[in-house]
Amino acid sequence: MVNFAQPVAYAEYVYGRARKGGPLGFTGFADGRRYYVPILAAHEIEGIVEHWLDERPVALTAEVEQSASNISTAPIAGHGRINVFTGAAGQVVDPGLEAAFTEITEAHDFKGLSGAVLWAKRPPQESFSKIYPNGRQWAYAPVFDGKNDLYDPRTGAKGYSNNAALVLADWVVNVLGRAVDWDEVADEADACDPLVMNAEGELQPRWTLNGTISDEQAYEDQRAQLAAACDAFIYERTDGKVGFTVGRWIEPTLTLTADDCFAVELSEGQWGADAPDEVSAVYVEPQNAWRETPSGTWVENAAAKPVRDEPQLYMVHNHNQASRLNKRIAKTKRARYQLRATIGMAGYEILGGREGGRAHRFIRVRSDEIGLDEYFEVGELAREGVGTFTLTANSVKPEDFDFDAATEEPERPKYGSVVSDSSIPVPSNFGGSAQDNGSILFTWDLQDAAYTQEVRYRPAGDSYWLTQQTSELATRIRIGGLVDGQAYEAQIRNRTSGAGASDWGPEDPKVISAVSDTVAPGALTSFSVVKSGEDVLISFTAPNDSHYFGTRIYRVLAPMDFSNAALIHTEYGIASNGDSYTDPAPGYGTFHYWAEPINGSELAGPLSGPQTVTLNEPGP
């Protein structure tokens, strides 16, 4: 089910409910979007039942802004739009198409045609394969109810219908260009409407036609498709009109005897090597995404190596109807008697001897000489000359047309599908650690060799991501040039050699702070505190360590508990140097002091202290 572009496209007619695509009536690129117009049918349709893009059904919103997406189904949502036109009278040019292309005018209204105007826009590169799995814009192949101007002689009105007789009449009149007898059509339409029960216990009309015919097909091929799908007998009436009878048993009212025949050839059980033992029609199954599907098998003759017939009944879209046709095909091709006769004026009786000038589909043949008294179904009647006809027919039984779905309808095939998991996994155990010179080393578990990895990072709270990607299979990547002390958020994903990519993970980004100097300095060489009036003099000697940058000094009023100590000062200096700080008038009481060296990234070394000093309140 595709949309194809070609210089000349044949007209297609859709009867009943079908799923199909169609040729492109226009395609162009504007405003970062691919516009295209698949033509579904060469006539007005009743309407869309279900939208399909590629092999995915999608739902639409009521969005009216032409530049905005009206597709709500993920992951396509937000990346395309579908505007349907049904071919109704007064159809105008699509407003979105007209706005996008100056060459499109009000004359481009696709009058008399049904289809849709779609646009598809470019997605982010990492989402391309999910949104466009076929690597290009979607093929639009919706489920829709087709031709809606079928005339029903029972009501005198025109409208949508999939009644097999009304479809056949419309095809004869509007496609083949011949006339029908509308009284006959009315009777045949009544014969199609009765409800029959299927194997699932559901009721459905006896005969419906649902599918597509094309001007590309020969008329005989069209006729064969339509007739086979409803077991129809189509003939030319004596008044020049086209008549037909849908599949059912009609008690014969015409009997042929030896007096009616110039020559008779009767064979019994001579089916030939191609006579089927089993019949399994190929029909269109809605439960299998409207694909052509083999039906359950009707077994007419159990054989070790059965001959199997698979008639193509593409105008059938339900299993019960296909099963009833399987039985009829098997019974016809393995009929007990095959008759070939040259007859006289009785040929005219067969062509129009029934009420209303209708043909006899079933006749009775009697011959006392050979003890024959059987019902026959007319296969072909050809006039060879004035008053001379060649007749071929197969014997038939009334019960060949009976069908008990509970016992005779075979179990339909299961429509299971292989679930293809094309998703790309997110790397596991992603983490990071600060390294020297303002870098972070990110690590993860070993991945499949088909993937490379991409890491994105940003200062915590920012909205703009930076990315780095490995060029081959790896389990780590080092990212430098980061701001000392800055916290960074980071996530990772796998990438394929094409445009495929996994989701970013983990969902909550990892947070790691960058550090320029990752080595803490050694402990202070000395540390002491003494009272100096109402102040406290703190003295210390920096370690002989190139990573030394300064000393933090902490203080707490007794009781001694470092967890309650406050940072009161950071004294910056150089390695191995003696240094001091005066704590001005901290108050009265017993104070405890600690000191710790730090490097340029404020990474602390060993804690020194406590050192204690007591400041007494002066007396009177």
Secondary structure, 3 states (H helix, E strand, C coil): CCCCCCCCCCCEEEECEEECCCCEEEEEEECCEEEEEEEEECCCEEEEEEEEECCEEECECCCCCCCCCCECCCCCCCCEEEEEECCCCCCCCCHHHHHHCCCCCCCCCCCCCEEEEEEEECCCHHHHHHHCCCCCCCCECCEEEEECCEEECCCCEEECCCEHHHHHHHHHHHHHCCCECHHHHHHHHHHHCCEEECCCCCEEECCECCEEEECCCCHHHHHHHHHHHCCCEEEECCCCCEEEECCCCCCCCCEECHHHEEEEEEEECCCCCCCCCEECCEEEEHHHCCEEEECCCEECCCCCCCCEECCECCCCCCHHHHHHHHHHHHHHHCCCEEEEEEECCHHHHHHHCEHHHECCCEEEEEECCCCEEEEEEEEEEEEEECCEEEEEEEECCHHHHCCCHHHHCCCCCCCCCCCCCCCCCCCCCCEEEEECCCEEEEECCCCCCCCEEEEEEEECCCCCCEEEECCCCCCEEEECCCCCCCEEEEEEEEECCCCCECCCEEEEEEEEECCCCCCCCCCCCEEEEEEECCEEEEEEECCCCCCCCEEEEEEEECCCCHHHCEEEEEEECCCCCEEEEEECCCCCEEEEEEEEEECCCCCECCCEEEEEEEECCCCC
